[in-house]
Amino acid sequence: MNSPLNPSSSRLALFCLCALLIFCAACNRAPTQPAAAAQSAKRYALKGKIISVDKSTATASISNEPIPGFMDPMVMSYTIKPPSTLDRIQPGDTITADVVVQPDNTYWLENVKVLQSRSDGIH
């Protein structure tokens, strides 16, 4: 004669099965949207001259040279990341930077470097 499983054994087996299913589902989950978007962001090299800086909006207006594969020369406002970079740039500076463009067409500048400062020549 077989004895039925006792209630505590059944609950433990059910708990282990649920934990295993949750673990497997978490391992097979697709990457989160920001990580996936960061991988598909495009980057372009920019060289240009700072026209104005607006620390309140963390942006700078820049007259950029042509950016092959992206845009013709133009004056455009860019968000600057990190915003602390704005403390190192001023109107008249010539800079290089990376333009980061997300699939949703949001964009910003990173890795801003001053090539020539309006106030003291070459950096």
Backbone torsions as a table, in degrees:
resi	resn	phi	psi	omega
1	MET	NA	128.1	179.2
2	ASN	-85.0	140.0	176.3
3	SER	-97.7	138.5	179.0
4	PRO	-66.5	156.5	176.3
5	LEU	-61.5	140.7	176.2
6	ASN	-75.2	155.4	-174.7
7	PRO	-57.7	-36.1	-178.0
8	SER	-70.3	-34.9	176.9
9	SER	-66.6	-39.8	178.5
10	SER	-64.1	-43.2	179.5
11	ARG	-65.7	-40.0	179.3
12	LEU	-64.6	-43.0	178.6
13	ALA	-63.9	-42.4	178.3
14	LEU	-63.8	-42.3	178.7
15	PHE	-61.6	-45.9	179.9
16	CYS	-63.1	-40.8	178.8
17	LEU	-62.8	-45.6	178.6
18	CYS	-62.6	-43.6	179.5
19	ALA	-61.3	-41.3	178.9
20	LEU	-64.6	-42.5	178.1
21	LEU	-63.4	-42.3	178.8
22	ILE	-64.0	-44.3	179.7
23	PHE	-60.8	-45.7	179.8
24	CYS	-64.1	-40.2	179.2
25	ALA	-64.7	-39.7	179.7
26	ALA	-66.7	-36.7	-179.7
27	CYS	-69.8	-31.4	-176.7
28	ASN	-93.5	3.9	-177.2
29	ARG	-69.7	143.5	177.8
30	ALA	-69.0	155.0	178.3
31	PRO	-60.9	153.8	179.1
32	THR	-66.0	156.8	-175.9
33	GLN	-55.8	-48.0	-179.0
34	PRO	-60.1	-39.8	-180.0
35	ALA	-66.9	-42.1	178.7
36	ALA	-64.8	-41.1	179.9
37	ALA	-66.1	-38.6	-179.8
38	ALA	-63.6	-35.2	179.4
39	GLN	-69.5	-29.4	-177.4
40	SER	-97.7	3.8	177.1
41	ALA	-66.5	144.4	176.8
42	LYS	-100.9	150.7	-179.6
43	ARG	-127.2	139.0	179.4
44	TYR	-133.7	145.9	177.4
45	ALA	-83.9	129.3	-179.8
46	LEU	-116.7	141.7	168.7
47	LYS	-132.9	132.9	-178.6
48	GLY	-169.1	-176.0	-178.3
49	LYS	-118.7	133.1	179.3
50	ILE	-71.4	126.0	176.6
51	ILE	-94.7	-45.2	178.5
52	SER	-154.3	159.4	179.5
53	VAL	-127.9	133.4	177.3
54	ASP	-125.8	96.0	-177.5
55	LYS	-65.6	-28.1	-178.1
56	SER	-66.8	-27.1	178.7
57	THR	-112.1	3.2	-178.8
58	ALA	56.3	42.3	-179.7
59	THR	-127.6	161.8	173.2
60	ALA	-140.4	140.2	174.1
61	SER	-90.6	127.9	-172.7
62	ILE	-131.8	134.1	171.8
63	SER	-91.6	102.1	-174.9
64	ASN	-96.8	151.2	172.0
65	GLU	-72.7	170.3	177.2
66	PRO	-55.4	141.0	176.3
67	ILE	-114.1	100.9	-175.9
68	PRO	-52.5	131.2	179.0
69	GLY	79.8	1.3	-176.7
70	PHE	-132.4	-57.8	-177.9
71	MET	-158.1	158.3	174.5
72	ASP	-77.7	170.9	176.9
73	PRO	-62.7	138.5	178.8
74	MET	-167.7	167.1	172.5
75	VAL	-99.3	128.0	-174.5
76	MET	-149.0	150.2	176.7
77	SER	-90.3	131.8	179.5
78	TYR	-124.2	139.1	167.7
79	THR	-71.8	140.2	-178.9
80	ILE	-110.7	127.6	177.9
81	LYS	-124.5	135.2	-9.4
82	PRO	-72.4	155.0	-177.9
83	PRO	-58.0	-25.4	179.0
84	SER	-61.0	-20.1	176.9
85	THR	-59.3	-30.2	-178.0
86	LEU	-61.3	-21.7	178.0
87	ASP	-73.3	-16.2	-177.0
88	ARG	-102.6	-5.5	-177.8
89	ILE	-119.1	156.0	179.2
90	GLN	-150.8	158.4	177.8
91	PRO	-53.3	136.4	-178.9
92	GLY	99.7	-17.9	178.7
93	ASP	-70.5	142.3	170.2
94	THR	-97.1	130.6	-174.0
95	ILE	-130.1	163.4	162.2
96	THR	-120.9	155.6	179.2
97	ALA	-165.0	169.4	171.9
98	ASP	-101.9	125.8	171.8
99	VAL	-88.5	121.7	177.7
100	VAL	-104.6	124.1	-177.7
101	VAL	-121.4	119.0	178.7
102	GLN	-82.6	160.2	178.1
103	PRO	-58.2	-26.7	178.9
104	ASP	-85.5	11.3	178.7
105	ASN	70.5	14.9	168.2
106	THR	-77.8	148.8	-175.9
107	TYR	-149.3	159.5	176.5
108	TRP	-162.1	172.9	176.2
109	LEU	-107.6	139.1	173.4
110	GLU	-129.5	166.2	174.9
111	ASN	54.8	43.9	-179.8
112	VAL	-71.9	128.8	177.5
113	LYS	-128.9	132.7	178.4
114	VAL	-84.1	120.1	176.7
115	LEU	-86.6	-42.0	-179.8
116	GLN	-144.4	123.8	179.1
117	SER	-89.2	143.3	178.1
118	ARG	-62.4	-30.4	-172.1
119	SER	-91.6	-29.7	-173.3
120	ASP	-138.8	21.4	176.4
121	GLY	81.6	-146.3	-174.9
122	ILE	-72.6	138.8	174.1
123	HIS	-95.5	NA	NA
